[in-house]
Amino acid sequence: MRLSGGYQWAGRSVDFEKTWERLSEGVLAVVTMTKSNAVSPMVEDVYRCCIGGKAQKLYVELNKCLQTFVSKLVEELNDCKDTDFLLQYHLRWDNFSTGCRYLNNIIFRYLNKNWVTSFKKKSLAGKQMGGMSSTMFAQPGRGSSFGPTEQGAQEELVTLGVPVLEVGNLGLYTWKNH
């Protein structure tokens, strides 16, 4: 099967749970800057999820992963001694923000360029342009024009009030709102 943009997909189905398990470990390693993971397999996993109709589910799981990570980080920072707090906060922020840029520009670039952009365009097409902010929240009944709509994931985006942002901005949004 030939897809737009010249990419080919051999028709293999995506085992999302297994793929997400690998990806989530890599995401945590990137935002903590703890170890160097091989980037190619992560980029390939993102690509396979996107063209295999799992882009929206990938976005939802990535959001949950970032939320959980930042929540635990806040707890750890709250346990720091007063003299150590600013140093630890700065170190964690530096690692997290650098990791988010890396996730955005390299690992989840395909998701950003295709699903996020497509989702935002479709959301904007259904609304008047006046007064729109750049932060788009998932809207009920709005699917992605990239890959099949995953109703469960769509409802989850709405329920969680998840902003549909590029991955790097989603990470920064998560940090800011904790």
Buried (B, 14 or more C-beta within 10 A) or exposed (E): EEEEEEEEEEEEEBEBEEBBEEBBBBBBBBBBBEEEBEEEEBBEBBBBBBBBBBBBBBBBBBBBBBBEBBEEBEEEBEEBEEEEEEEBEEEBEEBBBEBBBBBBEEBBBBBBBBBBBBBBEBBEEEEEEEEEEEEBBBBEEBBBBBBEBBEEBBBBBBEBEBBBBBBBBBBBBBBEEE
